[in-house]
Amino acid sequence: MVRIKSLWILLILSQMVFTQEVRELALAKGMQPLPDSFEELAKYFKDSATPLTREKVILGKKLFFDPNLSLSRQISCASCHQFDLGGADGLPTAIGHEGLANPSHLNSPTVFNTAFSKYLFWDGRSRSLEDQAK
Ligand code: HEC
């Protein structure tokens, strides 16, 4: 019993060392941790054509969950990009209007942190959220 416990502790410790190594490697490559406050987040967009404001965040959240934006008034962004499923839907193919599957058999990618993405959509054809929303 003691041996099994020691093995678990060893496993957890080695995992922690590995995680720390990956973190240091990412930081050395110029990656940064995500901002943890509105003020820190807003700094990333201060020179943008669309600076971040608290009002926009509130409006965006409201629209994201509003099914009235869809033709059937039954689907919202959150139908396919569910926060409790990592910003996706866990389905092999997204299901949209009238319960139909995405014609290209694409599944819903996460929307988490996409404001920082350089390429959007599975084939990378879009370069910004503004362009992606067209
Ligand atoms: C029917 C399901 C569905 C709904 C509803 C939906 N999406 Fe998507 N979303 C997708 C799929 C599928 C893709 C990938 C499409 C592609 O690659 O061509 C996608 C891609 C995206 C992306 C790009 C993510 C990335 O990492 O490339 C963003 C951002 C996004 N959607 C936001 C939204 C917003 C905002 C709404 C509401 C206005 C919305 N989506 C509604 C299924 C959906």
Backbone and ligand atoms as CSV (ligand in chain L), in Angstrom:
chain,resi,resn,atom,element,x,y,z
A,1,MET,N,N,0.831,-1.210,0.000
A,1,MET,CA,C,0.000,0.000,0.000
A,1,MET,C,C,0.868,1.264,0.000
A,2,VAL,N,N,1.912,1.235,0.865
A,2,VAL,CA,C,2.811,2.393,0.946
A,2,VAL,C,C,3.516,2.607,-0.389
A,3,ARG,N,N,3.891,1.473,-1.054
A,3,ARG,CA,C,4.591,1.583,-2.344
A,3,ARG,C,C,3.709,2.261,-3.394
A,4,ILE,N,N,2.423,1.902,-3.428
A,4,ILE,CA,C,1.499,2.508,-4.391
A,4,ILE,C,C,1.378,4.005,-4.126
A,5,LYS,N,N,1.284,4.363,-2.857
A,5,LYS,CA,C,1.194,5.783,-2.485
A,5,LYS,C,C,2.455,6.533,-2.945
A,6,SER,N,N,3.634,5.913,-2.726
A,6,SER,CA,C,4.898,6.541,-3.137
A,6,SER,C,C,4.940,6.716,-4.644
A,7,LEU,N,N,4.435,5.707,-5.361
A,7,LEU,CA,C,4.406,5.798,-6.824
A,7,LEU,C,C,3.554,6.973,-7.292
A,8,TRP,N,N,2.403,7.142,-6.671
A,8,TRP,CA,C,1.519,8.260,-7.019
A,8,TRP,C,C,2.211,9.590,-6.779
A,9,ILE,N,N,2.863,9.698,-5.621
A,9,ILE,CA,C,3.547,10.959,-5.283
A,9,ILE,C,C,4.649,11.243,-6.310
A,10,LEU,N,N,5.400,10.198,-6.668
A,10,LEU,CA,C,6.463,10.339,-7.667
A,10,LEU,C,C,5.891,10.786,-9.022
A,11,LEU,N,N,4.792,10.170,-9.389
A,11,LEU,CA,C,4.129,10.504,-10.655
A,11,LEU,C,C,3.669,11.961,-10.666
A,12,ILE,N,N,3.060,12.378,-9.583
A,12,ILE,CA,C,2.562,13.764,-9.492
A,12,ILE,C,C,3.729,14.748,-9.516
A,13,LEU,N,N,4.797,14.439,-8.783
A,13,LEU,CA,C,5.970,15.328,-8.762
A,13,LEU,C,C,6.603,15.442,-10.148
A,14,SER,N,N,6.744,14.303,-10.843
A,14,SER,CA,C,7.351,14.356,-12.187
A,14,SER,C,C,6.461,15.150,-13.139
A,15,GLN,N,N,5.146,15.033,-12.968
A,15,GLN,CA,C,4.201,15.803,-13.794
A,15,GLN,C,C,4.381,17.300,-13.540
A,16,MET,N,N,4.576,17.665,-12.253
A,16,MET,CA,C,4.762,19.083,-11.907
A,16,MET,C,C,6.046,19.629,-12.529
A,17,VAL,N,N,7.109,18.851,-12.501
A,17,VAL,CA,C,8.388,19.284,-13.081
A,17,VAL,C,C,8.211,19.462,-14.591
A,18,PHE,N,N,7.534,18.487,-15.233
A,18,PHE,CA,C,7.299,18.561,-16.671
A,18,PHE,C,C,6.488,19.811,-17.024
A,19,THR,N,N,5.428,20.070,-16.242
A,19,THR,CA,C,4.573,21.238,-16.486
A,19,THR,C,C,5.391,22.524,-16.383
A,20,GLN,N,N,6.234,22.595,-15.372
A,20,GLN,CA,C,7.087,23.776,-15.178
A,20,GLN,C,C,8.038,23.952,-16.360
A,21,GLU,N,N,8.595,22.848,-16.844
A,21,GLU,CA,C,9.514,22.914,-17.995
A,21,GLU,C,C,8.795,23.440,-19.240
A,22,VAL,N,N,7.583,22.935,-19.465
A,22,VAL,CA,C,6.807,23.377,-20.631
A,22,VAL,C,C,6.494,24.864,-20.498
A,23,ARG,N,N,6.143,25.291,-19.287
A,23,ARG,CA,C,5.827,26.702,-19.040
A,23,ARG,C,C,7.040,27.583,-19.349
A,24,GLU,N,N,8.209,27.186,-18.832
A,24,GLU,CA,C,9.428,27.971,-19.064
A,24,GLU,C,C,9.790,28.027,-20.548
A,25,LEU,N,N,9.601,26.901,-21.249
A,25,LEU,CA,C,9.876,26.850,-22.681
A,25,LEU,C,C,8.946,27.816,-23.428
A,26,ALA,N,N,7.653,27.800,-23.057
A,26,ALA,CA,C,6.664,28.681,-23.706
A,26,ALA,C,C,7.025,30.145,-23.461
A,27,LEU,N,N,7.394,30.492,-22.237
A,27,LEU,CA,C,7.767,31.873,-21.916
A,27,LEU,C,C,9.018,32.280,-22.698
A,28,ALA,N,N,9.992,31.361,-22.811
A,28,ALA,CA,C,11.226,31.648,-23.554
A,28,ALA,C,C,10.930,31.884,-25.033
A,29,LYS,N,N,9.869,31.268,-25.540
A,29,LYS,CA,C,9.483,31.442,-26.954
A,29,LYS,C,C,8.626,32.689,-27.164
A,30,GLY,N,N,8.400,33.442,-26.086
A,30,GLY,CA,C,7.642,34.691,-26.218
A,30,GLY,C,C,6.165,34.568,-25.907
A,31,MET,N,N,5.726,33.363,-25.517
A,31,MET,CA,C,4.307,33.222,-25.162
A,31,MET,C,C,4.077,33.868,-23.794
A,32,GLN,N,N,2.880,34.408,-23.623
A,32,GLN,CA,C,2.573,35.073,-22.364
A,32,GLN,C,C,1.330,34.467,-21.746
A,33,PRO,N,N,1.232,34.491,-20.411
A,33,PRO,CA,C,0.006,33.993,-19.780
A,33,PRO,C,C,-1.167,34.898,-20.135
A,34,LEU,N,N,-2.366,34.333,-20.139
A,34,LEU,CA,C,-3.542,35.144,-20.444
A,34,LEU,C,C,-3.760,36.179,-19.352
A,35,PRO,N,N,-4.239,37.355,-19.731
A,35,PRO,CA,C,-4.520,38.375,-18.713
A,35,PRO,C,C,-5.594,37.897,-17.744
A,36,ASP,N,N,-5.481,38.288,-16.475
A,36,ASP,CA,C,-6.466,37.809,-15.508
A,36,ASP,C,C,-7.370,38.919,-14.965
A,37,SER,N,N,-7.370,40.077,-15.641
A,37,SER,CA,C,-8.317,41.126,-15.242
A,37,SER,C,C,-8.753,41.869,-16.509
A,38,PHE,N,N,-9.864,42.575,-16.421
A,38,PHE,CA,C,-10.359,43.328,-17.569
A,38,PHE,C,C,-9.316,44.357,-18.009
A,39,GLU,N,N,-8.715,45.070,-17.043
A,39,GLU,CA,C,-7.751,46.125,-17.354
A,39,GLU,C,C,-6.564,45.559,-18.152
A,40,GLU,N,N,-6.052,44.394,-17.705
A,40,GLU,CA,C,-4.922,43.766,-18.406
A,40,GLU,C,C,-5.331,43.334,-19.812
A,41,LEU,N,N,-6.520,42.773,-19.926
A,41,LEU,CA,C,-7.023,42.334,-21.232
A,41,LEU,C,C,-7.187,43.521,-22.184
A,42,ALA,N,N,-7.751,44.609,-21.670
A,42,ALA,CA,C,-8.026,45.795,-22.492
A,42,ALA,C,C,-6.739,46.377,-23.077
A,43,LYS,N,N,-5.607,46.214,-22.372
A,43,LYS,CA,C,-4.331,46.746,-22.861
A,43,LYS,C,C,-3.963,46.164,-24.227
A,44,TYR,N,N,-4.331,44.897,-24.460
A,44,TYR,CA,C,-3.994,44.248,-25.726
A,44,TYR,C,C,-4.721,44.881,-26.906
A,45,PHE,N,N,-5.836,45.559,-26.629
A,45,PHE,CA,C,-6.663,46.090,-27.713
A,45,PHE,C,C,-6.710,47.613,-27.724
A,46,LYS,N,N,-5.847,48.258,-26.938
A,46,LYS,CA,C,-5.939,49.720,-26.832
A,46,LYS,C,C,-5.600,50.436,-28.136
A,47,ASP,N,N,-4.730,49.868,-28.960
A,47,ASP,CA,C,-4.386,50.493,-30.239
A,47,ASP,C,C,-5.198,49.929,-31.400
A,48,SER,N,N,-6.131,49.064,-31.077
A,48,SER,CA,C,-6.937,48.420,-32.115
A,48,SER,C,C,-8.005,49.372,-32.648
A,49,ALA,N,N,-8.491,49.086,-33.863
A,49,ALA,CA,C,-9.592,49.881,-34.422
A,49,ALA,C,C,-10.865,49.646,-33.606
A,50,THR,N,N,-10.879,48.547,-32.853
A,50,THR,CA,C,-12.044,48.241,-32.027
A,50,THR,C,C,-11.598,47.998,-30.578
A,51,PRO,N,N,-11.247,49.078,-29.861
A,51,PRO,CA,C,-10.780,48.912,-28.479
A,51,PRO,C,C,-11.840,48.237,-27.606
A,52,LEU,N,N,-11.378,47.527,-26.607
A,52,LEU,CA,C,-12.283,46.792,-25.722
A,52,LEU,C,C,-12.855,47.725,-24.647
A,53,THR,N,N,-14.164,47.645,-24.480
A,53,THR,CA,C,-14.796,48.401,-23.385
A,53,THR,C,C,-15.684,47.443,-22.590
A,54,ARG,N,N,-15.992,47.825,-21.367
A,54,ARG,CA,C,-16.880,46.982,-20.549
A,54,ARG,C,C,-18.262,46.863,-21.201
A,55,GLU,N,N,-18.714,47.951,-21.840
A,55,GLU,CA,C,-20.030,47.939,-22.501
A,55,GLU,C,C,-20.050,46.896,-23.623
A,56,LYS,N,N,-18.956,46.829,-24.383
A,56,LYS,CA,C,-18.899,45.849,-25.476
A,56,LYS,C,C,-18.908,44.419,-24.940
A,57,VAL,N,N,-18.227,44.203,-23.827
A,57,VAL,CA,C,-18.202,42.865,-23.229
A,57,VAL,C,C,-19.619,42.458,-22.819
A,58,ILE,N,N,-20.342,43.377,-22.201
A,58,ILE,CA,C,-21.718,43.087,-21.755
A,58,ILE,C,C,-22.623,42.821,-22.966
A,59,LEU,N,N,-22.490,43.676,-23.999
A,59,LEU,CA,C,-23.303,43.499,-25.206
A,59,LEU,C,C,-22.957,42.179,-25.904
A,60,GLY,N,N,-21.659,41.907,-26.017
A,60,GLY,CA,C,-21.217,40.671,-26.671
A,60,GLY,C,C,-21.762,39.435,-25.975
A,61,LYS,N,N,-21.742,39.437,-24.654
A,61,LYS,CA,C,-22.252,38.292,-23.892
A,61,LYS,C,C,-23.753,38.123,-24.147
A,62,LYS,N,N,-24.462,39.259,-24.163
A,62,LYS,CA,C,-25.911,39.214,-24.394
A,62,LYS,C,C,-26.223,38.627,-25.777
A,63,LEU,N,N,-25.511,39.117,-26.801
A,63,LEU,CA,C,-25.749,38.646,-28.166
A,63,LEU,C,C,-25.341,37.180,-28.335
A,64,PHE,N,N,-24.270,36.787,-27.667
A,64,PHE,CA,C,-23.752,35.428,-27.791
A,64,PHE,C,C,-24.798,34.384,-27.375
A,65,PHE,N,N,-25.597,34.735,-26.381
A,65,PHE,CA,C,-26.597,33.784,-25.865
A,65,PHE,C,C,-27.998,34.051,-26.417
A,66,ASP,N,N,-28.125,34.985,-27.381
A,66,ASP,CA,C,-29.456,35.364,-27.854
A,66,ASP,C,C,-29.886,34.569,-29.093
A,67,PRO,N,N,-30.862,33.667,-28.970
A,67,PRO,CA,C,-31.311,32.879,-30.124
A,67,PRO,C,C,-32.073,33.722,-31.147
A,68,ASN,N,N,-32.477,34.930,-30.785
A,68,ASN,CA,C,-33.200,35.788,-31.729
A,68,ASN,C,C,-32.344,36.214,-32.916
A,69,LEU,N,N,-31.039,36.008,-32.829
A,69,LEU,CA,C,-30.171,36.350,-33.963
A,69,LEU,C,C,-30.304,35.326,-35.091
A,70,SER,N,N,-30.851,34.162,-34.793
A,70,SER,CA,C,-30.958,33.120,-35.827
A,70,SER,C,C,-32.313,33.197,-36.538
A,71,LEU,N,N,-32.354,32.633,-37.743
A,71,LEU,CA,C,-33.576,32.632,-38.551
A,71,LEU,C,C,-34.726,31.957,-37.804
A,72,SER,N,N,-34.434,30.839,-37.182
A,72,SER,CA,C,-35.477,30.080,-36.473
A,72,SER,C,C,-35.742,30.629,-35.073
A,73,ARG,N,N,-34.900,31.522,-34.640
A,73,ARG,CA,C,-34.951,32.058,-33.268
A,73,ARG,C,C,-34.760,30.950,-32.227
A,74,GLN,N,N,-34.031,29.910,-32.626
A,74,GLN,CA,C,-33.807,28.794,-31.715
A,74,GLN,C,C,-32.332,28.520,-31.458
A,75,ILE,N,N,-31.475,29.119,-32.282
A,75,ILE,CA,C,-30.035,28.829,-32.162
A,75,ILE,C,C,-29.270,30.096,-31.811
A,76,SER,N,N,-28.423,29.982,-30.839
A,76,SER,CA,C,-27.527,31.102,-30.522
A,76,SER,C,C,-26.091,30.631,-30.751
A,77,CYS,N,N,-25.157,31.545,-30.628
A,77,CYS,CA,C,-23.740,31.161,-30.745
A,77,CYS,C,C,-23.434,30.054,-29.726
A,78,ALA,N,N,-24.048,30.175,-28.556
A,78,ALA,CA,C,-23.775,29.243,-27.465
A,78,ALA,C,C,-24.336,27.846,-27.736
A,79,SER,N,N,-25.172,27.692,-28.776
A,79,SER,CA,C,-25.665,26.350,-29.109
A,79,SER,C,C,-24.494,25.474,-29.566
A,80,CYS,N,N,-23.587,26.073,-30.316
A,80,CYS,CA,C,-22.439,25.315,-30.848
A,80,CYS,C,C,-21.152,25.596,-30.079
A,81,HIS,N,N,-21.060,26.769,-29.501
A,81,HIS,CA,C,-19.849,27.139,-28.749
A,81,HIS,C,C,-20.219,27.210,-27.271
A,82,GLN,N,N,-20.314,26.039,-26.650
A,82,GLN,CA,C,-20.789,25.959,-25.258
A,82,GLN,C,C,-19.639,26.121,-24.276
A,83,PHE,N,N,-19.807,27.047,-23.365
A,83,PHE,CA,C,-18.726,27.340,-22.422
A,83,PHE,C,C,-18.371,26.135,-21.552
A,84,ASP,N,N,-19.387,25.342,-21.195
A,84,ASP,CA,C,-19.076,24.182,-20.343
A,84,ASP,C,C,-18.512,23.000,-21.138
A,85,LEU,N,N,-18.381,23.154,-22.443
A,85,LEU,CA,C,-17.733,22.126,-23.272
A,85,LEU,C,C,-16.484,22.702,-23.930
A,86,GLY,N,N,-15.843,23.620,-23.240
A,86,GLY,CA,C,-14.593,24.179,-23.746
A,86,GLY,C,C,-14.776,25.130,-24.914
A,87,GLY,N,N,-15.965,25.715,-25.062
A,87,GLY,CA,C,-16.202,26.672,-26.145
A,87,GLY,C,C,-16.562,25.999,-27.457
A,88,ALA,N,N,-16.759,24.676,-27.422
A,88,ALA,CA,C,-17.172,23.926,-28.619
A,88,ALA,C,C,-18.477,23.193,-28.289
A,89,ASP,N,N,-18.806,22.113,-29.032
A,89,ASP,CA,C,-20.044,21.395,-28.702
A,89,ASP,C,C,-19.846,19.895,-28.529
A,90,GLY,N,N,-18.642,19.425,-28.770
A,90,GLY,CA,C,-18.350,18.007,-28.567
A,90,GLY,C,C,-18.958,17.094,-29.625
A,91,LEU,N,N,-19.492,17.676,-30.699
A,91,LEU,CA,C,-20.103,16.855,-31.750
A,91,LEU,C,C,-19.133,16.686,-32.918
A,92,PRO,N,N,-19.217,15.567,-33.636
A,92,PRO,CA,C,-18.320,15.388,-34.790
A,92,PRO,C,C,-18.617,16.374,-35.913
A,93,THR,N,N,-19.872,16.790,-36.038
A,93,THR,CA,C,-20.274,17.775,-37.050
A,93,THR,C,C,-21.258,18.743,-36.415
A,94,ALA,N,N,-21.032,20.046,-36.607
A,94,ALA,CA,C,-21.931,21.041,-36.013
A,94,ALA,C,C,-23.345,20.882,-36.562
A,95,ILE,N,N,-24.330,21.030,-35.690
A,95,ILE,CA,C,-25.736,20.939,-36.095
A,95,ILE,C,C,-26.324,22.348,-36.059
A,96,GLY,N,N,-26.841,22.807,-37.214
A,96,GLY,CA,C,-27.334,24.178,-37.297
A,96,GLY,C,C,-28.810,24.283,-37.568
A,97,HIS,N,N,-29.180,25.209,-38.468
A,97,HIS,CA,C,-30.569,25.522,-38.789
A,97,HIS,C,C,-31.370,24.256,-39.141
A,98,GLU,N,N,-32.545,24.129,-38.578
A,98,GLU,CA,C,-33.459,23.001,-38.787
A,98,GLU,C,C,-32.800,21.654,-38.493
A,99,GLY,N,N,-31.859,21.656,-37.568
A,99,GLY,CA,C,-31.219,20.403,-37.151
A,99,GLY,C,C,-30.296,19.790,-38.193
A,100,LEU,N,N,-29.932,20.582,-39.209
A,100,LEU,CA,C,-29.087,20.039,-40.282
A,100,LEU,C,C,-27.607,20.114,-39.909
A,101,ALA,N,N,-26.883,19.094,-40.332
A,101,ALA,CA,C,-25.443,19.053,-40.071
A,101,ALA,C,C,-24.709,20.022,-40.980
A,102,ASN,N,N,-23.599,20.544,-40.501
A,102,ASN,CA,C,-22.767,21.430,-41.313
A,102,ASN,C,C,-22.471,20.734,-42.649
A,103,PRO,N,N,-22.775,21.400,-43.785
A,103,PRO,CA,C,-22.616,20.752,-45.092
A,103,PRO,C,C,-21.182,20.306,-45.390
A,104,SER,N,N,-20.210,20.961,-44.776
A,104,SER,CA,C,-18.808,20.575,-45.009
A,104,SER,C,C,-18.322,19.601,-43.933
A,105,HIS,N,N,-19.249,19.124,-43.109
A,105,HIS,CA,C,-18.922,18.187,-42.021
A,105,HIS,C,C,-17.884,18.744,-41.056
A,106,LEU,N,N,-17.964,20.040,-40.835
A,106,LEU,CA,C,-17.014,20.658,-39.907
A,106,LEU,C,C,-17.587,20.641,-38.497
A,107,ASN,N,N,-16.728,20.445,-37.525
A,107,ASN,CA,C,-17.203,20.561,-36.151
A,107,ASN,C,C,-16.885,21.948,-35.615
A,108,SER,N,N,-17.501,22.278,-34.503
A,108,SER,CA,C,-17.353,23.630,-33.947
A,108,SER,C,C,-16.034,23.741,-33.186
A,109,PRO,N,N,-15.156,24.631,-33.630
A,109,PRO,CA,C,-13.916,24.834,-32.868
A,109,PRO,C,C,-14.213,25.645,-31.614
A,110,THR,N,N,-13.298,25.635,-30.683
A,110,THR,CA,C,-13.507,26.468,-29.499
A,110,THR,C,C,-13.466,27.948,-29.872
A,111,VAL,N,N,-14.202,28.749,-29.127
A,111,VAL,CA,C,-14.105,30.200,-29.327
A,111,VAL,C,C,-13.256,30.832,-28.220
A,112,PHE,N,N,-12.802,30.003,-27.288
A,112,PHE,CA,C,-11.990,30.552,-26.200
A,112,PHE,C,C,-10.716,31.199,-26.751
A,113,ASN,N,N,-10.459,32.406,-26.316
A,113,ASN,CA,C,-9.222,33.143,-26.639
A,113,ASN,C,C,-9.023,33.412,-28.122
A,114,THR,N,N,-10.085,33.326,-28.922
A,114,THR,CA,C,-9.918,33.551,-30.361
A,114,THR,C,C,-9.589,35.003,-30.690
A,115,ALA,N,N,-9.789,35.905,-29.727
A,115,ALA,CA,C,-9.392,37.302,-29.960
A,115,ALA,C,C,-7.885,37.385,-30.186
A,116,PHE,N,N,-7.142,36.368,-29.719
A,116,PHE,CA,C,-5.689,36.365,-29.874
A,116,PHE,C,C,-5.236,35.513,-31.062
A,117,SER,N,N,-6.171,34.913,-31.769
A,117,SER,CA,C,-5.798,34.015,-32.874
A,117,SER,C,C,-5.355,34.805,-34.106
A,118,LYS,N,N,-4.322,34.297,-34.771
A,118,LYS,CA,C,-3.854,34.942,-36.003
A,118,LYS,C,C,-4.612,34.404,-37.209
A,119,TYR,N,N,-5.091,33.178,-37.098
A,119,TYR,CA,C,-5.845,32.546,-38.186
A,119,TYR,C,C,-7.104,31.920,-37.599
A,120,LEU,N,N,-8.230,32.139,-38.261
A,120,LEU,CA,C,-9.485,31.585,-37.766
A,120,LEU,C,C,-10.105,30.656,-38.808
A,121,PHE,N,N,-11.003,29.824,-38.348
A,121,PHE,CA,C,-11.647,28.750,-39.115
A,121,PHE,C,C,-10.636,27.623,-39.304
A,122,TRP,N,N,-11.171,26.429,-39.588
A,122,TRP,CA,C,-10.307,25.247,-39.675
A,122,TRP,C,C,-9.251,25.405,-40.749
A,123,ASP,N,N,-9.577,26.091,-41.850
A,123,ASP,CA,C,-8.583,26.238,-42.919
A,123,ASP,C,C,-7.785,27.545,-42.804
A,124,GLY,N,N,-7.997,28.290,-41.719
A,124,GLY,CA,C,-7.222,29.504,-41.473
A,124,GLY,C,C,-7.528,30.639,-42.430
A,125,ARG,N,N,-8.690,30.610,-43.078
A,125,ARG,CA,C,-8.974,31.602,-44.125
A,125,ARG,C,C,-9.289,32.995,-43.591
A,126,SER,N,N,-9.538,33.122,-42.316
A,126,SER,CA,C,-9.863,34.426,-41.760
A,126,SER,C,C,-8.756,34.888,-40.810
A,127,ARG,N,N,-8.479,36.208,-40.827
A,127,ARG,CA,C,-7.365,36.725,-40.037
A,127,ARG,C,C,-7.806,37.517,-38.807
A,128,SER,N,N,-9.135,37.722,-38.628
A,128,SER,CA,C,-9.579,38.480,-37.455
A,128,SER,C,C,-11.024,38.119,-37.125
A,129,LEU,N,N,-11.441,38.423,-35.905
A,129,LEU,CA,C,-12.826,38.151,-35.514
A,129,LEU,C,C,-13.789,38.979,-36.358
A,130,GLU,N,N,-13.381,40.221,-36.673
A,130,GLU,CA,C,-14.242,41.073,-37.493
A,130,GLU,C,C,-14.477,40.421,-38.853
A,131,ASP,N,N,-13.399,39.923,-39.455
A,131,ASP,CA,C,-13.511,39.276,-40.760
A,131,ASP,C,C,-14.298,37.971,-40.637
A,132,GLN,N,N,-14.039,37.207,-39.579
A,132,GLN,CA,C,-14.700,35.914,-39.368
A,132,GLN,C,C,-16.207,36.085,-39.245
A,133,ALA,N,N,-16.642,37.216,-38.687
A,133,ALA,CA,C,-18.072,37.417,-38.436
A,133,ALA,C,C,-18.851,37.811,-39.702
A,134,LYS,N,N,-18.154,38.096,-40.813
A,134,LYS,CA,C,-18.849,38.540,-42.047
A,134,LYS,C,C,-19.689,37.417,-42.641
L,1,HEC,C1,C,-24.462,25.669,-35.946
L,1,HEC,C2,C,-23.295,25.785,-35.092
L,1,HEC,C3,C,-22.639,27.122,-34.915
L,1,HEC,C4,C,-23.219,28.287,-34.481
L,1,HEC,C5,C,-24.676,28.515,-34.105
L,1,HEC,C6,C,-22.144,29.264,-34.425
L,1,HEC,N1,N,-20.975,28.701,-34.803
L,1,HEC,FE1,FE,-19.168,29.579,-34.765
L,1,HEC,N2,N,-18.372,27.985,-35.731
L,1,HEC,C7,C,-19.046,26.835,-36.070
L,1,HEC,C8,C,-18.216,26.037,-36.951
L,1,HEC,C9,C,-18.585,24.681,-37.556
L,1,HEC,C10,C,-17.026,26.755,-37.150
L,1,HEC,C11,C,-15.869,26.363,-38.062
L,1,HEC,C12,C,-16.229,26.815,-39.458
L,1,HEC,C13,C,-15.098,26.688,-40.461
L,1,HEC,O1,O,-13.946,26.373,-40.104
L,1,HEC,O2,O,-15.357,26.952,-41.648
L,1,HEC,C14,C,-17.153,27.972,-36.331
L,1,HEC,C15,C,-16.154,28.915,-36.173
L,1,HEC,C16,C,-16.230,29.999,-35.340
L,1,HEC,C17,C,-15.131,30.862,-34.977
L,1,HEC,C18,C,-13.681,30.673,-35.407
L,1,HEC,C19,C,-12.965,29.881,-34.325
L,1,HEC,C20,C,-11.561,29.439,-34.721
L,1,HEC,O3,O,-10.771,29.129,-33.803
L,1,HEC,O4,O,-11.237,29.376,-35.912
L,1,HEC,C21,C,-15.614,31.831,-34.159
L,1,HEC,C22,C,-14.832,32.969,-33.496
L,1,HEC,C23,C,-17.039,31.610,-34.051
L,1,HEC,N3,N,-17.365,30.467,-34.761
L,1,HEC,C24,C,-17.892,32.411,-33.340
L,1,HEC,C25,C,-19.282,32.283,-33.409
L,1,HEC,C26,C,-20.218,33.292,-32.973
L,1,HEC,C27,C,-19.837,34.645,-32.339
L,1,HEC,C28,C,-21.463,32.797,-33.210
L,1,HEC,C29,C,-22.792,33.490,-33.010
L,1,HEC,C30,C,-22.984,34.770,-33.687
L,1,HEC,C31,C,-21.293,31.460,-33.759
L,1,HEC,N4,N,-19.954,31.208,-33.893
L,1,HEC,C32,C,-22.327,30.585,-34.055
L,1,HEC,C33,C,-20.297,26.493,-35.615
L,1,HEC,C34,C,-21.229,27.400,-35.147
